[in-house]
Amino acid sequence: MLPPKEQLTICFAHAAYRMKDRLEPRGTGLRSFEVRTREDLEKRIGEADVLLVSGLWRNELIPMAKKLKFIQSISAGVDQYGKPELAKAGIRLASAQGVNARAVAEHAIALVLALARRLPEARDNQAKHVWRGMIGDLSIREDELGGKTLLVVGLGRIGGRLAQLAKAFDMKVIGLRRDPASGGDACDEVLAMSQLKACLPKADVVALTCALTPETEGLMSAEAIGLMKPSSYLVNVARGRVVDEAALVAALKANRIAGAGIDVTREEPLASSSSLWDLPNAFVTPHTGGETRAYEDNVLDILLDNLGRLWRGETALKNQIV
């Protein structure tokens, strides 16, 4: 299926990641080139046997990719790829699922801590040279996580790791997954996703770590958000479209929930006109939950594993999609 190693050409297509730089020290001898823009990818995709890509991908590129046999997605999410079209063109696809599970879980717990400890406000005050006085109103004072209930919506690799981290802070953890029989070692309870609305009023923090599917799109609707405690926080490290963003903005403006930590938005980058930028109870990070210094090497580990499988004629790929 693939050309031999000495004839293979890999294209790394990403606006920022240093995939080529991280491949070279491994001494693989693999030939590669790098593009940073959609325009350059369109010009050069015809040279590639293997493509590493995420946000620059468009299905309109398939007819131009005459040599392409394998796409290793740089991201865990693969909703941007047309699976039937790739299969018809004979192009295999694998995701980077699990490559950033630890990083995203750590980011999620960082957002929880930032909200509970009011760190965004502290940073804003630092910029203004303001030393905030002590607060008498208990409802708006910094809080502790111990004894609080975390609802993890989507108990996969990220959600499972987040549950472990939360237990280290003595939180009670309820996990929701499609198959609750699969369990969740760090959770106090594991329930079906259908139990979401019953669990929302119990949660002090609702963390979204689920994949974007037809079932989860719009999962946190206006009705669902309305079931959350006024003192609770919503943390989203899943996908922006899991949340009704307009309903979230309305709830934050009306203080119907205490706050939100948001790493993903419906449209990315987030429009400068979005109300989320200016809400004092919203803490926005620019989809950096999975971005660490180890990311490129983690993806390359999956790539090299899958190239080995293809050269050996194996049909199953790691994180196979097509």
C-alpha positions as CSV (number, residue, x, y, z in Angstrom):
1,M,0.0,0.0,0.0
2,L,2.7,2.5,1.0
3,P,5.9,3.1,-1.0
4,P,9.0,1.6,0.5
5,K,10.7,3.7,3.3
6,E,13.3,5.1,1.0
7,Q,10.7,6.4,-1.5
8,L,8.1,7.7,1.0
9,T,7.4,11.4,1.4
10,I,5.6,12.8,4.4
11,C,3.9,16.2,4.5
12,F,3.6,17.9,7.9
13,A,0.8,20.5,7.6
14,H,0.2,22.7,10.6
15,A,0.3,26.4,11.4
16,A,2.5,26.1,14.4
17,Y,3.6,22.6,15.4
18,R,7.2,21.6,14.8
19,M,6.7,18.1,13.6
20,K,9.6,18.0,11.1
21,D,12.0,19.4,13.7
22,R,11.1,16.7,16.1
23,L,11.3,13.9,13.5
24,E,14.8,14.7,12.4
25,P,16.6,13.8,15.7
26,R,15.1,10.3,15.6
27,G,17.3,9.4,12.6
28,T,14.5,7.6,10.7
29,G,15.8,8.6,7.3
30,L,12.3,9.5,6.2
31,R,11.9,12.2,3.7
32,S,9.5,15.0,4.7
33,F,8.5,18.6,4.1
34,E,6.4,21.1,6.0
35,V,3.7,23.6,5.1
36,R,2.1,26.2,7.3
37,T,-0.9,27.5,5.3
38,R,-3.9,26.0,3.6
39,E,-2.7,27.6,0.3
40,D,0.7,25.9,0.5
41,L,-0.9,22.6,1.4
42,E,-3.1,22.8,-1.7
43,K,0.0,23.5,-3.8
44,R,2.1,20.6,-2.5
45,I,-0.3,17.9,-1.3
46,G,0.2,16.0,-4.6
47,E,3.8,15.3,-3.5
48,A,2.8,13.5,-0.3
49,D,2.3,9.8,0.4
50,V,1.6,10.4,4.0
51,L,0.0,13.6,5.5
52,L,0.0,14.8,9.1
53,V,-2.7,17.4,9.5
54,S,-5.6,18.7,11.6
55,G,-7.1,22.2,11.1
56,L,-5.7,22.8,7.6
57,W,-7.5,19.8,6.2
58,R,-10.4,20.2,3.8
59,N,-12.1,17.3,2.0
60,E,-11.8,19.3,-1.3
61,L,-8.1,18.4,-1.2
62,I,-8.8,14.7,-1.9
63,P,-8.8,15.0,-5.7
64,M,-5.5,16.8,-5.6
65,A,-3.8,14.2,-3.4
66,K,-2.9,11.7,-6.2
67,K,-0.2,9.9,-4.2
68,L,-1.8,10.1,-0.7
69,K,-2.3,6.8,1.0
70,F,-2.4,7.6,4.7
71,I,-3.5,10.6,6.9
72,Q,-2.3,10.6,10.5
73,S,-4.5,13.2,12.2
74,I,-2.5,15.5,14.5
75,S,-5.7,15.9,16.6
76,A,-7.8,13.4,18.5
77,G,-11.0,14.8,16.9
78,V,-11.6,13.8,13.3
79,D,-15.0,15.4,12.6
80,Q,-13.4,17.5,9.8
81,Y,-12.6,14.4,7.7
82,G,-15.0,13.0,5.2
83,K,-14.7,9.3,6.0
84,P,-16.7,7.9,3.0
85,E,-14.7,10.1,0.6
86,L,-11.4,9.0,2.0
87,A,-12.4,5.4,1.9
88,K,-13.5,5.8,-1.7
89,A,-10.1,7.3,-2.6
90,G,-8.2,4.5,-0.8
91,I,-6.8,6.8,1.9
92,R,-6.4,5.4,5.4
93,L,-7.0,7.7,8.4
94,A,-6.0,7.4,12.0
95,S,-6.6,9.8,14.9
96,A,-4.2,11.0,17.6
97,Q,-6.7,9.8,20.3
98,G,-5.1,9.6,23.7
99,V,-2.0,11.6,22.7
100,N,-3.0,14.6,24.9
101,A,-5.2,12.9,27.5
102,R,-3.0,13.8,30.4
103,A,-2.5,17.3,29.2
104,V,-6.2,18.1,28.6
105,A,-7.1,16.5,32.0
106,E,-4.5,18.7,33.7
107,H,-5.8,21.7,31.8
108,A,-9.3,20.9,33.0
109,I,-8.3,20.7,36.6
110,A,-6.3,23.9,36.2
111,L,-9.5,25.7,35.0
112,V,-11.4,24.3,37.9
113,L,-8.8,25.6,40.4
114,A,-8.6,28.9,38.6
115,L,-12.3,29.4,38.9
116,A,-12.5,28.2,42.5
117,R,-9.5,30.3,43.6
118,R,-10.6,33.4,41.5
119,L,-7.2,33.5,39.7
120,P,-8.4,35.4,36.6
121,E,-9.6,38.2,38.9
122,A,-6.3,38.2,40.7
123,R,-4.4,38.5,37.4
124,D,-6.6,41.3,36.3
125,N,-6.0,43.1,39.6
126,Q,-2.3,42.6,39.3
127,A,-2.4,44.3,35.9
128,K,-4.3,47.2,37.5
129,H,-1.9,47.3,40.6
130,V,-4.9,46.6,42.8
131,W,-4.5,44.8,46.1
132,R,-8.0,43.4,46.8
133,G,-9.2,43.5,50.4
134,M,-10.7,40.6,52.3
135,I,-14.2,39.6,51.4
136,G,-17.0,39.3,54.0
137,D,-19.6,37.8,51.6
138,L,-19.1,34.0,51.7
139,S,-20.9,33.5,48.4
140,I,-18.2,35.3,46.4
141,R,-15.1,34.4,48.4
142,E,-12.5,31.9,47.1
143,D,-13.5,28.3,47.6
144,E,-12.0,24.8,48.3
145,L,-12.5,21.7,46.2
146,G,-12.5,19.2,49.0
147,G,-16.0,17.8,49.5
148,K,-17.3,19.3,46.3
149,T,-19.0,17.1,43.6
150,L,-17.4,17.0,40.1
151,L,-19.6,15.7,37.2
152,V,-17.4,14.3,34.4
153,V,-19.4,14.1,31.2
154,G,-17.6,11.6,29.0
155,L,-15.5,9.1,30.9
156,G,-12.9,8.3,28.2
157,R,-9.2,8.7,28.6
158,I,-9.4,12.4,29.4
159,G,-12.4,12.1,31.7
160,G,-10.9,9.1,33.5
161,R,-7.6,11.0,34.1
162,L,-9.5,14.1,35.3
163,A,-11.4,11.9,37.7
164,Q,-8.1,10.7,39.2
165,L,-6.9,14.3,39.6
166,A,-10.1,15.4,41.2
167,K,-9.9,12.6,43.8
168,A,-6.5,14.0,44.8
169,F,-8.4,17.1,45.8
170,D,-10.9,15.0,47.8
171,M,-13.7,15.7,45.4
172,K,-16.7,13.4,44.9
173,V,-16.7,12.3,41.3
174,I,-19.7,11.2,39.2
175,G,-18.8,10.0,35.7
176,L,-21.1,9.7,32.8
177,R,-20.4,7.4,29.8
178,R,-22.3,5.6,27.1
179,D,-21.6,2.3,28.7
180,P,-21.6,2.7,32.5
181,A,-20.8,-1.0,32.8
182,S,-17.3,-0.2,31.6
183,G,-16.8,1.5,35.0
184,G,-14.4,4.2,36.0
185,D,-11.9,3.3,38.7
186,A,-11.5,6.8,40.2
187,C,-15.3,7.6,40.2
188,D,-17.6,7.3,43.1
189,E,-20.4,6.6,40.7
190,V,-20.6,5.8,37.0
191,L,-23.9,6.4,35.2
192,A,-25.2,6.4,31.7
193,M,-25.1,9.7,29.7
194,S,-28.9,9.6,29.8
195,Q,-28.7,10.5,33.5
196,L,-27.1,13.9,32.7
197,K,-30.1,16.0,33.7
198,A,-30.6,14.1,36.9
199,C,-27.0,14.7,37.9
200,L,-26.6,18.4,37.0
201,P,-28.4,19.7,40.1
202,K,-26.0,17.7,42.3
203,A,-22.8,19.0,40.7
204,D,-20.5,21.8,42.0
205,V,-18.4,21.5,38.8
206,V,-19.6,20.1,35.5
207,A,-16.6,19.1,33.2
208,L,-17.2,18.3,29.6
209,T,-14.7,15.8,28.3
210,C,-16.8,13.9,25.8
211,A,-16.3,13.5,22.0
212,L,-18.4,15.6,19.6
213,T,-21.0,13.3,18.1
214,P,-24.6,13.7,16.9
215,E,-25.7,12.7,20.4
216,T,-23.4,15.2,22.3
217,E,-23.9,18.2,20.0
218,G,-25.8,20.8,22.0
219,L,-25.8,18.5,25.0
220,M,-25.5,21.4,27.4
221,S,-28.6,23.1,26.2
222,A,-30.4,26.1,27.8
223,E,-32.5,23.5,29.7
224,A,-29.4,21.6,30.9
225,I,-27.5,24.8,32.0
226,G,-30.7,25.8,33.8
227,L,-30.5,22.7,35.9
228,M,-27.0,23.6,37.3
229,K,-26.6,25.1,40.8
230,P,-26.2,28.9,40.9
231,S,-22.9,28.3,42.7
232,S,-21.6,25.8,40.1
233,Y,-19.0,26.0,37.4
234,L,-19.0,24.7,33.8
235,V,-15.6,23.6,32.3
236,N,-15.5,22.7,28.7
237,V,-12.4,20.9,27.3
238,A,-14.4,18.8,24.8
239,R,-15.7,20.7,21.7
240,G,-17.4,24.0,21.5
241,R,-20.5,22.6,19.9
242,V,-21.3,20.4,22.9
243,V,-22.6,23.6,24.5
244,D,-25.3,26.0,23.4
245,E,-23.0,29.0,23.5
246,A,-25.8,31.6,23.5
247,A,-27.5,29.9,26.4
248,L,-24.2,29.8,28.3
249,V,-23.6,33.5,27.7
250,A,-27.1,34.3,28.9
251,A,-26.6,32.2,32.1
252,L,-23.2,33.8,32.9
253,K,-24.6,37.3,32.3
254,A,-27.5,36.6,34.7
255,N,-25.3,34.9,37.2
256,R,-27.4,31.8,37.0
257,I,-24.2,29.8,37.3
258,A,-21.0,31.1,39.1
259,G,-18.7,30.8,36.1
260,A,-17.2,28.9,33.2
261,G,-13.8,27.8,32.1
262,I,-13.8,27.5,28.4
263,D,-11.0,26.0,26.3
264,V,-13.1,25.4,23.2
265,T,-15.7,27.5,21.4
266,R,-18.3,27.0,18.8
267,E,-16.3,28.9,16.2
268,E,-12.5,29.1,16.5
269,P,-10.8,31.4,16.8
270,L,-13.4,33.1,19.0
271,A,-14.7,36.2,17.3
272,S,-13.5,39.5,18.8
273,S,-17.2,40.5,19.1
274,S,-18.1,37.5,21.4
275,S,-19.4,38.4,24.8
276,L,-17.3,35.6,26.3
277,W,-14.2,37.8,26.1
278,D,-15.7,40.4,28.5
279,L,-17.7,38.4,31.0
280,P,-15.9,38.6,34.4
281,N,-17.1,35.1,35.3
282,A,-15.8,33.5,32.1
283,F,-12.2,32.3,31.8
284,V,-11.2,31.6,28.2
285,T,-8.2,29.8,27.0
286,P,-7.6,29.5,23.2
287,H,-7.9,25.7,22.7
288,T,-4.6,25.0,24.3
289,G,-5.6,22.2,26.6
290,G,-3.7,19.6,24.7
291,E,-0.8,21.7,23.6
292,T,2.4,20.9,25.5
293,R,6.1,20.7,24.8
294,A,5.7,16.9,24.3
295,Y,2.8,17.0,21.9
296,E,4.8,16.6,18.6
297,D,6.8,13.6,19.9
298,N,3.6,12.0,21.2
299,V,2.0,12.3,17.7
300,L,5.2,11.0,16.0
301,D,5.1,7.9,18.2
302,I,1.7,7.1,16.8
303,L,2.7,7.9,13.2
304,L,5.8,5.6,13.3
305,D,3.8,2.8,14.9
306,N,1.2,3.1,12.1
307,L,3.8,3.3,9.3
308,G,5.3,0.1,10.6
309,R,1.9,-1.6,10.5
310,L,1.3,-0.5,7.0
311,W,4.7,-1.6,5.8
312,R,4.1,-5.0,7.4
313,G,0.8,-5.3,5.6
314,E,-1.3,-5.2,8.7
315,T,-4.9,-4.1,8.3
316,A,-5.4,-2.6,11.8
317,L,-4.0,0.8,12.6
318,K,-3.6,2.4,16.0
319,N,-6.6,4.7,16.5
320,Q,-7.9,3.6,13.1
321,I,-10.8,5.6,11.6
322,V,-10.7,4.6,7.9
